[in-house]
Amino acid sequence: MQLLYIADPLCSWCYGFGPELDKLLAAHPEAKVDLVMGGLRAFNTEPVSPAFVDMLRGHWKHVADASGLPLSDSLISTPGFVYDTEPPCRAVVTARTIDATKALPLLKAVQSAFYRDGRDVTKAEVVADLAASVGYDRAAFLEKFDGSEMRDETRLDFSTAQTLGVTGFPTLGIAYGQQLYLVTSGYVTADVLEQRLAEIDRLSRERAVANPAA
């Protein structure tokens, strides 16, 4: 099972979706996950406004109600906080480049640090600490994270998401040969994921029978 997961570490619904994805992967230990970062609010330079914070609180309440996960608004309530999702996206891209097997754990660590603990994961030193906590060499990670190569690679991720027509996160796809099928665009439970995967598997088999040369 080859999955494509397009997400943003500072997307609240991606945070809420994490345990459901974990359940799916636990049920399918053979599954492989390719990560693409979406750039939800990348390169934002404006501090959050009171109206924006109120909007986020409303969204986060829906996420908390659906997922049961804790969400702290202590950071976004801090005057002057800039909600720029590029640095945490770049952290995951950096992790993927160094050792892809630990990239998903870092994504989860960044999400928990931001949403549960109120840590500022737009800061290089914070994501470097989180990278070290999941097994990366902190100094090597930080050096690569700060380099132009990872900035360019992160922009390429954003471009890839746009090329695929992704307009919301989380988005999960599954590949059958050269064909990519949409599993979900948005939060769903693991049970729904299983149902959709079964339906996609059935459709792909029918297509293979109907077009044996394809």
Backbone as CSV, one residue per row, in Angstrom:
resi,resn,N_x,N_y,N_z,CA_x,CA_y,CA_z,C_x,C_y,C_z
1,MET,0.854,-1.191,0.000,0.000,0.000,0.000,0.887,1.237,0.000
2,GLN,0.778,2.043,-1.060,1.562,3.254,-1.184,0.639,4.458,-1.042
3,LEU,0.799,5.181,0.064,-0.064,6.320,0.362,0.682,7.632,0.126
4,LEU,-0.061,8.636,-0.295,0.466,9.984,-0.427,-0.317,10.875,0.529
5,TYR,0.393,11.462,1.482,-0.250,12.293,2.492,0.198,13.731,2.303
6,ILE,-0.760,14.595,1.951,-0.481,16.013,1.746,-1.063,16.760,2.938
7,ALA,-0.203,17.436,3.662,-0.612,18.025,4.939,0.203,19.269,5.221
8,ASP,-0.173,19.948,6.283,0.600,21.073,6.793,0.654,20.905,8.308
9,PRO,1.839,20.991,8.902,1.937,20.784,10.352,1.059,21.728,11.166
10,LEU,0.782,22.926,10.641,-0.033,23.888,11.375,-1.462,23.946,10.856
11,CYS,-1.891,22.876,10.219,-3.300,22.705,9.865,-3.967,21.936,11.002
12,SER,-4.959,22.555,11.636,-5.565,21.934,12.818,-6.270,20.618,12.481
13,TRP,-6.884,20.535,11.308,-7.555,19.286,10.933,-6.554,18.171,10.653
14,CYS,-5.350,18.533,10.205,-4.294,17.519,10.055,-3.896,16.973,11.425
15,TYR,-3.809,17.856,12.401,-3.533,17.430,13.777,-4.621,16.489,14.263
16,GLY,-5.876,16.861,14.046,-6.980,16.005,14.461,-7.018,14.679,13.731
17,PHE,-6.561,14.684,12.489,-6.573,13.485,11.650,-5.470,12.498,12.038
18,GLY,-4.453,12.989,12.732,-3.293,12.150,13.049,-3.628,10.810,13.688
19,PRO,-4.446,10.769,14.746,-4.771,9.475,15.362,-5.529,8.530,14.424
20,GLU,-6.337,9.078,13.527,-7.052,8.234,12.574,-6.093,7.632,11.561
21,LEU,-5.134,8.429,11.117,-4.107,7.903,10.227,-3.268,6.855,10.941
22,ASP,-2.960,7.083,12.215,-2.204,6.106,12.996,-2.936,4.761,13.052
23,LYS,-4.252,4.815,13.247,-5.035,3.583,13.295,-4.962,2.847,11.963
24,LEU,-5.064,3.599,10.878,-4.985,2.981,9.555,-3.628,2.320,9.342
25,LEU,-2.567,3.015,9.694,-1.229,2.465,9.496,-0.961,1.275,10.410
26,ALA,-1.537,1.290,11.603,-1.385,0.140,12.505,-2.064,-1.097,11.927
27,ALA,-3.172,-0.880,11.222,-3.904,-1.997,10.611,-3.233,-2.480,9.330
28,HIS,-2.355,-1.648,8.769,-1.673,-1.989,7.515,-0.179,-1.718,7.670
29,PRO,0.516,-2.558,8.413,1.935,-2.297,8.675,2.806,-2.312,7.423
30,GLU,2.280,-2.854,6.338,3.036,-2.871,5.085,2.953,-1.539,4.348
31,ALA,2.093,-0.640,4.794,1.857,0.624,4.090,3.082,1.529,4.150
32,LYS,3.309,2.231,3.062,4.360,3.244,2.995,3.691,4.586,2.744
33,VAL,4.212,5.625,3.398,3.606,6.946,3.317,4.623,7.946,2.782
34,ASP,4.278,8.568,1.653,5.062,9.682,1.129,4.410,10.978,1.603
35,LEU,5.222,11.860,2.156,4.716,13.127,2.683,4.973,14.272,1.711
36,VAL,3.958,15.092,1.507,4.102,16.342,0.759,3.524,17.451,1.634
37,MET,4.289,18.512,1.814,3.827,19.610,2.647,3.037,20.617,1.797
38,GLY,1.920,21.086,2.384,0.971,21.863,1.601,1.141,23.365,1.615
39,GLY,1.735,23.923,2.663,1.909,25.375,2.713,0.614,26.121,2.964
40,LEU,-0.061,25.782,4.047,-1.366,26.367,4.358,-1.318,27.887,4.447
41,ARG,-0.398,28.403,5.237,-0.223,29.859,5.364,1.259,30.192,5.274
42,ALA,1.877,29.657,4.255,3.323,29.827,4.102,3.683,31.263,3.746
43,PHE,4.788,31.713,4.331,5.385,33.021,4.060,4.538,34.187,4.577
44,ASN,3.615,33.913,5.462,2.867,34.988,6.083,3.803,35.810,6.972
45,THR,3.649,37.119,6.923,4.519,37.998,7.717,3.751,38.887,8.684
46,GLU,2.429,38.807,8.652,1.611,39.677,9.493,1.287,39.008,10.831
47,PRO,1.450,39.720,11.936,1.026,39.156,13.228,-0.464,38.859,13.222
48,VAL,-0.852,37.869,14.004,-2.264,37.503,14.049,-3.086,38.647,14.646
49,SER,-4.281,38.829,14.103,-5.195,39.847,14.603,-6.181,39.208,15.562
50,PRO,-6.840,39.984,16.411,-7.859,39.416,17.294,-8.957,38.679,16.530
51,ALA,-9.354,39.206,15.378,-10.395,38.536,14.586,-9.907,37.185,14.073
52,PHE,-8.634,37.140,13.654,-8.072,35.883,13.155,-7.979,34.855,14.281
53,VAL,-7.568,35.306,15.453,-7.479,34.402,16.606,-8.860,33.842,16.949
54,ASP,-9.867,34.682,16.923,-11.228,34.207,17.190,-11.658,33.174,16.156
55,MET,-11.316,33.410,14.893,-11.647,32.451,13.843,-10.955,31.119,14.092
56,LEU,-9.667,31.171,14.457,-8.927,29.942,14.739,-9.539,29.189,15.915
57,ARG,-9.902,29.898,16.950,-10.495,29.249,18.125,-11.765,28.489,17.733
58,GLY,-12.564,29.078,16.850,-13.765,28.390,16.391,-13.439,27.120,15.647
59,HIS,-12.449,27.197,14.729,-12.026,25.998,13.999,-11.475,24.942,14.953
60,TRP,-10.647,25.393,15.893,-9.993,24.450,16.804,-10.997,23.758,17.716
61,LYS,-12.066,24.440,18.064,-13.093,23.785,18.872,-13.726,22.627,18.104
62,HIS,-13.977,22.835,16.816,-14.529,21.762,15.987,-13.557,20.573,15.932
63,VAL,-12.267,20.885,15.791,-11.253,19.824,15.746,-11.212,19.070,17.070
64,ALA,-11.221,19.801,18.170,-11.182,19.169,19.492,-12.411,18.299,19.709
65,ASP,-13.582,18.789,19.294,-14.810,18.010,19.466,-14.777,16.727,18.643
66,ALA,-14.244,16.807,17.426,-14.226,15.646,16.542,-13.161,14.628,16.936
67,SER,-12.003,15.123,17.374,-10.858,14.232,17.599,-10.617,13.889,19.060
68,GLY,-11.090,14.738,19.973,-10.801,14.539,21.389,-9.408,14.987,21.786
69,LEU,-8.683,15.626,20.877,-7.318,16.048,21.166,-7.301,17.415,21.851
70,PRO,-6.284,17.661,22.686,-6.176,18.977,23.341,-5.615,20.012,22.377
71,LEU,-6.145,21.215,22.433,-5.631,22.340,21.649,-5.513,23.559,22.556
72,SER,-4.308,24.088,22.667,-4.049,25.259,23.490,-3.965,26.498,22.608
73,ASP,-4.629,27.570,23.030,-4.554,28.812,22.254,-3.568,29.803,22.867
74,SER,-2.693,29.318,23.748,-1.775,30.226,24.445,-0.818,30.921,23.476
75,LEU,-0.340,30.211,22.465,0.626,30.814,21.542,-0.048,31.799,20.604
76,ILE,-1.172,31.408,20.015,-1.820,32.306,19.056,-2.394,33.539,19.742
77,SER,-2.569,33.453,21.046,-3.057,34.610,21.799,-1.934,35.571,22.181
78,THR,-0.703,35.180,21.903,0.446,36.012,22.239,0.564,37.158,21.247
79,PRO,0.563,38.403,21.701,0.683,39.540,20.781,1.950,39.432,19.927
80,GLY,1.784,39.649,18.633,2.930,39.633,17.734,3.234,38.289,17.101
81,PHE,2.518,37.235,17.488,2.790,35.934,16.887,2.458,35.966,15.398
82,VAL,3.384,35.449,14.584,3.205,35.392,13.136,2.935,33.941,12.741
83,TYR,1.754,33.709,12.190,1.309,32.349,11.834,1.834,32.007,10.440
84,ASP,3.109,31.637,10.381,3.775,31.284,9.127,4.035,29.793,9.122
85,THR,3.405,29.062,8.204,3.547,27.606,8.232,4.748,27.102,7.422
86,GLU,5.490,28.004,6.774,6.635,27.548,5.989,7.721,26.892,6.836
87,PRO,8.138,27.488,7.966,9.207,26.844,8.734,8.873,25.426,9.213
88,PRO,7.683,25.154,9.788,7.399,23.768,10.168,7.255,22.837,8.970
89,CYS,6.742,23.355,7.846,6.732,22.525,6.635,8.164,22.190,6.220
90,ARG,9.037,23.189,6.282,10.440,22.967,5.903,11.120,21.995,6.860
91,ALA,10.697,21.996,8.111,11.253,21.032,9.064,10.937,19.606,8.636
92,VAL,9.706,19.364,8.209,9.327,18.013,7.770,10.042,17.646,6.472
93,VAL,10.168,18.602,5.553,10.903,18.345,4.311,12.358,18.014,4.614
94,THR,12.945,18.740,5.545,14.323,18.466,5.949,14.445,17.075,6.541
95,ALA,13.518,16.726,7.406,13.522,15.388,8.006,13.395,14.312,6.946
96,ARG,12.506,14.528,6.000,12.291,13.559,4.909,13.558,13.372,4.087
97,THR,14.316,14.448,3.897,15.534,14.393,3.098,16.641,13.641,3.823
98,ILE,16.740,13.841,5.121,17.789,13.185,5.908,17.460,11.717,6.141
99,ASP,16.262,11.441,6.631,15.826,10.063,6.928,14.306,10.041,6.877
100,ALA,13.775,9.570,5.757,12.327,9.621,5.535,11.542,8.793,6.544
101,THR,12.171,7.810,7.157,11.443,6.942,8.091,11.026,7.680,9.362
102,LYS,11.691,8.797,9.650,11.350,9.546,10.865,10.618,10.853,10.559
103,ALA,10.269,11.068,9.295,9.618,12.325,8.926,8.200,12.416,9.489
104,LEU,7.452,11.313,9.425,6.100,11.338,9.979,6.126,11.514,11.497
105,PRO,7.014,10.829,12.227,7.118,11.117,13.666,7.447,12.578,13.959
106,LEU,8.277,13.208,13.124,8.574,14.621,13.371,7.339,15.477,13.100
107,LEU,6.608,15.162,12.045,5.370,15.893,11.778,4.454,15.846,12.999
108,LYS,4.303,14.674,13.581,3.453,14.536,14.768,4.015,15.313,15.949
109,ALA,5.337,15.288,16.105,5.964,16.013,17.209,5.746,17.521,17.072
110,VAL,5.846,18.020,15.848,5.615,19.443,15.599,4.166,19.803,15.908
111,GLN,3.251,18.965,15.460,1.830,19.217,15.719,1.533,19.256,17.218
112,SER,2.024,18.270,17.953,1.771,18.224,19.392,2.391,19.425,20.099
113,ALA,3.595,19.792,19.678,4.264,20.931,20.304,3.460,22.211,20.107
114,PHE,2.922,22.390,18.918,2.185,23.611,18.615,0.794,23.599,19.232
115,TYR,0.028,22.562,18.945,-1.381,22.554,19.347,-1.588,22.192,20.817
116,ARG,-0.831,21.252,21.311,-1.021,20.811,22.699,-0.228,21.658,23.683
117,ASP,1.039,21.955,23.308,1.957,22.580,24.258,2.137,24.081,24.049
118,GLY,1.638,24.630,22.936,1.770,26.060,22.696,3.185,26.519,22.426
119,ARG,4.005,25.667,21.814,5.383,26.050,21.492,5.434,26.674,20.100
120,ASP,6.347,27.607,19.927,6.446,28.328,18.658,7.307,27.542,17.672
121,VAL,6.657,26.711,16.885,7.378,25.846,15.942,7.736,26.561,14.648
122,THR,7.541,27.886,14.606,8.074,28.653,13.485,9.540,29.011,13.732
123,LYS,10.048,28.708,14.935,11.420,29.024,15.306,12.343,27.838,15.017
124,ALA,13.493,28.140,14.411,14.428,27.084,14.018,14.892,26.251,15.204
125,GLU,15.184,26.910,16.326,15.707,26.175,17.474,14.661,25.225,18.061
126,VAL,13.386,25.586,17.933,12.326,24.721,18.453,12.180,23.470,17.591
127,VAL,12.129,23.640,16.263,11.984,22.453,15.416,13.245,21.595,15.466
128,ALA,14.394,22.211,15.698,15.616,21.423,15.841,15.559,20.562,17.098
129,ASP,15.041,21.123,18.184,14.869,20.336,19.405,13.899,19.166,19.170
130,LEU,12.829,19.446,18.452,11.853,18.386,18.167,12.463,17.317,17.268
131,ALA,13.266,17.734,16.306,13.939,16.759,15.447,14.852,15.855,16.267
132,ALA,15.572,16.447,17.198,16.450,15.643,18.066,15.640,14.670,18.902
133,SER,14.429,15.085,19.289,13.603,14.218,20.147,13.113,12.971,19.418
134,VAL,13.077,12.998,18.079,12.647,11.809,17.341,13.819,11.086,16.681
135,GLY,15.053,11.531,16.997,16.200,10.740,16.578,17.155,11.367,15.580
136,TYR,16.930,12.611,15.182,17.858,13.275,14.267,18.998,13.921,15.049
137,ASP,20.130,14.067,14.395,21.228,14.821,14.966,20.859,16.302,14.914
138,ARG,20.801,16.949,16.057,20.271,18.306,16.117,21.078,19.285,15.267
139,ALA,22.385,19.258,15.394,23.228,20.213,14.672,23.140,19.996,13.166
140,ALA,23.183,18.744,12.744,23.100,18.440,11.310,21.734,18.836,10.751
141,PHE,20.696,18.582,11.535,19.345,18.950,11.102,19.232,20.461,10.951
142,LEU,19.700,21.196,11.951,19.573,22.644,11.940,20.347,23.261,10.774
143,GLU,21.523,22.726,10.503,22.322,23.252,9.382,21.587,23.060,8.058
144,LYS,21.025,21.882,7.863,20.311,21.602,6.621,19.013,22.408,6.545
145,PHE,18.307,22.499,7.664,17.041,23.228,7.728,17.222,24.686,7.310
146,ASP,18.333,25.290,7.696,18.581,26.709,7.418,19.120,26.969,6.017
147,GLY,19.408,25.913,5.263,20.027,26.085,3.953,19.027,26.381,2.837
148,SER,19.536,26.922,1.746,18.690,27.281,0.601,18.097,26.051,-0.080
149,GLU,18.800,24.928,-0.020,18.300,23.711,-0.675,16.955,23.289,-0.093
150,MET,16.823,23.327,1.226,15.570,22.916,1.855,14.465,23.946,1.632
151,ARG,14.845,25.211,1.524,13.844,26.232,1.213,13.272,25.998,-0.186
152,ASP,14.154,25.671,-1.128,13.699,25.388,-2.492,12.876,24.107,-2.534
153,GLU,13.317,23.106,-1.799,12.597,21.830,-1.785,11.197,21.998,-1.181
154,THR,11.099,22.847,-0.196,9.798,23.099,0.428,8.868,23.816,-0.542
155,ARG,9.387,24.777,-1.265,8.585,25.444,-2.294,8.111,24.443,-3.348
156,LEU,8.956,23.480,-3.663,8.579,22.456,-4.632,7.420,21.614,-4.099
157,ASP,7.432,21.325,-2.803,6.306,20.614,-2.195,5.014,21.405,-2.371
158,PHE,5.079,22.702,-2.087,3.880,23.537,-2.225,3.379,23.514,-3.666
159,SER,4.321,23.575,-4.610,3.961,23.547,-6.026,3.343,22.201,-6.405
160,THR,3.885,21.123,-5.852,3.348,19.791,-6.131,1.909,19.678,-5.654
161,ALA,1.648,20.167,-4.447,0.284,20.136,-3.918,-0.671,20.907,-4.819
162,GLN,-0.227,22.054,-5.296,-1.070,22.861,-6.184,-1.298,22.170,-7.516
163,THR,-0.245,21.547,-8.045,-0.358,20.832,-9.320,-1.341,19.676,-9.225
164,LEU,-1.385,19.038,-8.072,-2.317,17.927,-7.855,-3.741,18.408,-7.602
165,GLY,-3.911,19.717,-7.517,-5.242,20.269,-7.307,-5.722,20.205,-5.875
166,VAL,-4.786,20.070,-4.944,-5.156,19.982,-3.531,-5.516,21.368,-3.024
167,THR,-6.696,21.495,-2.483,-7.169,22.787,-1.975,-7.431,22.775,-0.476
168,GLY,-7.315,21.623,0.154,-7.543,21.527,1.589,-6.729,20.397,2.190
169,PHE,-6.531,20.482,3.478,-5.737,19.485,4.200,-6.535,18.978,5.396
170,PRO,-6.334,17.726,5.772,-5.452,16.732,5.173,-6.027,16.150,3.885
171,THR,-5.142,15.779,2.973,-5.529,15.042,1.770,-4.709,13.763,1.722
172,LEU,-5.389,12.653,1.541,-4.726,11.355,1.492,-5.080,10.661,0.196
173,GLY,-4.053,10.184,-0.504,-4.253,9.437,-1.735,-3.580,8.089,-1.664
174,ILE,-3.948,7.205,-2.572,-3.307,5.901,-2.671,-2.975,5.630,-4.125
175,ALA,-1.800,5.067,-4.351,-1.329,4.792,-5.704,-1.520,3.327,-6.061
176,TYR,-2.057,3.113,-7.254,-2.104,1.790,-7.872,-1.399,1.931,-9.209
177,GLY,-0.160,1.447,-9.275,0.620,1.658,-10.486,0.852,3.140,-10.695
178,GLN,0.488,3.639,-11.886,0.652,5.052,-12.198,-0.580,5.880,-11.842
179,GLN,-1.615,5.226,-11.314,-2.870,5.903,-11.008,-2.927,6.294,-9.538
180,LEU,-3.267,7.557,-9.276,-3.423,8.036,-7.909,-4.894,8.261,-7.628
181,TYR,-5.406,7.638,-6.566,-6.805,7.745,-6.182,-6.918,8.580,-4.916
182,LEU,-7.938,9.411,-4.864,-8.204,10.213,-3.671,-8.921,9.362,-2.627
183,VAL,-8.336,9.294,-1.438,-8.974,8.586,-0.325,-9.810,9.568,0.499
184,THR,-9.229,10.699,0.826,-9.995,11.732,1.529,-9.372,13.096,1.317
185,SER,-10.219,14.095,1.270,-9.801,15.488,1.340,-10.547,16.082,2.524
186,GLY,-9.907,16.046,3.684,-10.547,16.470,4.911,-10.532,15.374,5.956
187,TYR,-10.909,15.744,7.159,-10.898,14.825,8.300,-11.983,13.760,8.157
188,VAL,-11.589,12.509,8.310,-12.528,11.387,8.433,-11.933,10.406,9.440
189,THR,-12.742,9.478,9.902,-12.269,8.482,10.856,-11.569,7.336,10.132
190,ALA,-10.878,6.520,10.899,-10.176,5.368,10.333,-11.149,4.389,9.688
191,ASP,-12.336,4.228,10.253,-13.331,3.332,9.663,-13.724,3.789,8.264
192,VAL,-13.900,5.092,8.108,-14.242,5.629,6.784,-13.075,5.442,5.823
193,LEU,-11.857,5.634,6.297,-10.687,5.397,5.452,-10.660,3.958,4.945
194,GLU,-10.934,3.021,5.830,-10.935,1.608,5.433,-12.010,1.346,4.376
195,GLN,-13.180,1.915,4.560,-14.256,1.730,3.588,-13.866,2.286,2.222
196,ARG,-13.275,3.457,2.223,-12.890,4.081,0.955,-11.750,3.329,0.284
197,LEU,-10.821,2.840,1.066,-9.730,2.051,0.491,-10.248,0.763,-0.137
198,ALA,-11.207,0.131,0.512,-11.792,-1.097,-0.037,-12.497,-0.808,-1.356
199,GLU,-13.209,0.319,-1.415,-13.909,0.689,-2.639,-12.916,1.022,-3.759
200,ILE,-11.846,1.722,-3.428,-10.830,2.044,-4.428,-10.159,0.778,-4.936
201,ASP,-9.877,-0.148,-4.043,-9.268,-1.419,-4.445,-10.186,-2.166,-5.418
202,ARG,-11.468,-2.164,-5.121,-12.438,-2.828,-6.012,-12.456,-2.163,-7.383
203,LEU,-12.481,-0.841,-7.407,-12.513,-0.118,-8.672,-11.246,-0.344,-9.489
204,SER,-10.110,-0.357,-8.814,-8.853,-0.552,-9.529,-8.773,-1.947,-10.139
205,ARG,-9.299,-2.938,-9.423,-9.315,-4.305,-9.958,-10.248,-4.404,-11.159
206,GLU,-11.388,-3.765,-11.091,-12.322,-3.775,-12.224,-11.697,-3.111,-13.438
207,ARG,-10.979,-2.026,-13.222,-10.330,-1.348,-14.338,-9.229,-2.200,-14.937
208,ALA,-8.527,-2.916,-14.074,-7.448,-3.786,-14.563,-8.013,-4.916,-15.426
209,VAL,-9.168,-5.441,-15.041,-9.794,-6.498,-15.819,-10.311,-5.948,-17.155
210,ALA,-10.890,-4.740,-17.089,-11.471,-4.142,-18.295,-10.393,-3.649,-19.258
211,ASN,-9.227,-3.280,-18.719,-8.148,-2.752,-19.564,-6.855,-3.491,-19.236
212,PRO,-6.749,-4.761,-19.612,-5.594,-5.563,-19.212,-4.267,-5.045,-19.753
213,ALA,-4.289,-4.272,-20.829,-3.043,-3.779,-21.405,-2.618,-2.446,-20.801
214,ALA,-3.506,-1.853,-19.993,-3.217,-0.517,-19.451,-2.146,-0.580,-18.386
